[in-house]
């Protein structure tokens, strides 16, 4: 079975809603959300790296990279 996909549909699938392993997330937000999760998800908190990052206004903050299972729990269908 073949599926015909338009270019705009393809761009939407490629650019939206998929896990990006190199994307940085605010660490305090991720830890706060995971603190209210089940125990098996809270165990990921201790493995999150501390990465210093700067936002568009030049404010320093701490960011982190998250594994795919955490991404799915927080933002997807888990």
C-alpha positions in Angstrom: 0.0 0.0 0.0 1.4 3.4 -1.0 0.6 6.6 0.8 0.8 9.9 -1.0 2.0 12.7 1.2 2.2 16.4 0.1 5.3 18.4 0.8 3.5 20.5 3.4 2.4 17.4 5.3 5.9 16.0 5.1 7.4 19.3 6.5 4.9 19.3 9.3 5.7 15.7 10.3 9.4 16.4 10.2 9.4 19.7 12.1 6.7 19.0 14.8 6.1 16.7 17.7 9.1 14.5 17.5 11.9 13.9 20.1 15.1 15.9 19.4 17.9 14.4 21.4 20.0 17.6 21.3 17.3 20.1 22.4 17.8 21.8 25.7 15.0 22.2 28.2 14.9 24.3 31.4 16.1 22.0 34.1 13.9 23.4 36.9 10.8 22.9 34.8 11.7 19.3 33.9 12.6 18.5 37.5 9.4 20.1 38.8 7.2 18.1 36.5 9.1 14.8 37.2 8.8 15.4 41.0 5.0 15.0 40.7 5.3 11.8 38.6 5.4 8.1 39.5 8.6 6.8 41.2 9.9 5.0 38.2 9.9 8.4 36.3 11.4 10.4 39.3 14.5 8.2 39.1 15.5 9.9 35.9 16.0 13.2 37.8 19.4 12.2 39.2 20.7 11.4 35.7 19.8 14.7 34.1 22.9 16.7 33.2 23.4 20.4 34.3 24.1 22.5 31.2 24.6 26.3 31.5 22.6 28.1 28.7 21.6 31.6 27.8 18.1 32.6 26.5 17.3 35.3 23.9 17.4 38.1 26.5 20.9 37.1 27.7 19.7 35.6 31.0 21.9 32.7 32.3 20.0 29.6 33.4 20.5 25.9 33.8 19.3 23.6 31.1 19.3 19.8 30.5 18.9 17.2 27.8 16.2 14.6 28.5 15.9 11.0 27.3 13.1 10.0 25.0 11.1 8.2 27.6 11.0 11.5 29.7 10.0 13.4 26.6 7.1 11.0 25.9 6.0 11.2 29.5 5.9 15.0 29.6 4.9 15.9 26.1 3.5 12.9 24.3 1.3 9.9 24.6 2.6 7.9 27.5 
